[in-house]
Amino acid sequence: MDMKHLIPIFVIFFFFMSTTSASVALAPSSSDTQSFSFSKLEGDQTFSILPTDVDLKLQKICGETDYPIECLTTTVPFLDENVAIIPVSILKVEIDAIHNKTKEAIDKAYEFSMNPSTSRLLPLCLKTCINNYNAIVESKQRIVDAISIGDANELSMELSHNMEHVFACEDEFKEAKIKSPIAELNSLLVKIITNSLTICVDMIKF
Ligand SMILES: *[C@@H]1O[C@H](CO)[C@@H](O)[C@H](O)[C@H]1NC(C)=O
């Protein structure tokens, strides 16, 4: 694990340590099964944290991804208890999460483009982002089909394209020297897509 990955985990760790309880509920109405207790675990990494009262199989799957916290927070609330916790079922939930977060990003981008802006370039950047997000939304059916026929090449190609679409959106703001108003969602999207690629490439035996 390099520093790029370690830093957000430190931040998250100290954030939770600084709250009165080490447990965090994912949703206001969440039941006990949706509460995480974070604890420090010894592992082959010098320092890692993983929720301890989450399904062990899910902990193992998410633990092998680059962004375990995002893997858990985007899947735990959406796991049907009748669904087997195996990499392919987690991948399907992550694909749904990518779809939902992309739609959220489209809404945000529209919202920002309606606001009177300090930069005349902002609406242009947002327009590119919306086009890229739409391409991600359109890829969902191809991804679902690729999973169902077990086409790992198609699947990783579609996911890689989606990642490029998100990076290209952020690059628009960089080039225009504008602070990205959707950096947080884009960062989350990149993390979920990265995790999906890891699950698809390293964990599923197609
Ligand atoms: C995605 O959104 C749909 C519709 O709002 C919802 O039913 C589903 O649980 C969401 N899934 C994820 C993983 O966010």
The ligand as a MOL file (V3000), in Angstrom:
LIG
                    3D

  0  0  0     0  0            999 V3000
M  V30 BEGIN CTAB
M  V30 COUNTS 14 14 0 0 0
M  V30 BEGIN ATOM
M  V30 1 C -29.3520 2.4440 -6.6440 0
M  V30 2 O -30.5630 3.1560 -6.7600 0
M  V30 3 C -31.7390 2.3330 -6.7880 0
M  V30 4 C -32.9150 3.2310 -7.1090 0
M  V30 5 O -32.9320 4.3660 -6.3120 0
M  V30 6 C -31.8500 1.6230 -5.4540 0
M  V30 7 O -32.9810 0.7840 -5.4420 0
M  V30 8 C -30.5890 0.7630 -5.2400 0
M  V30 9 O -30.6470 0.1550 -3.9670 0
M  V30 10 C -29.3390 1.6280 -5.3420 0
M  V30 11 N -28.1730 0.7500 -5.2720 0
M  V30 12 C -26.9550 1.1320 -4.8670 0
M  V30 13 C -25.9100 0.0810 -4.7700 0
M  V30 14 O -26.6760 2.2880 -4.5870 0
M  V30 END ATOM
M  V30 BEGIN BOND
M  V30 1 1 1 2
M  V30 2 1 1 10
M  V30 3 1 2 3
M  V30 4 1 3 4
M  V30 5 1 3 6
M  V30 6 1 4 5
M  V30 7 1 6 7
M  V30 8 1 6 8
M  V30 9 1 8 9
M  V30 10 1 8 10
M  V30 11 1 10 11
M  V30 12 1 11 12
M  V30 13 1 12 13
M  V30 14 2 12 14
M  V30 END BOND
M  V30 END CTAB
M  END
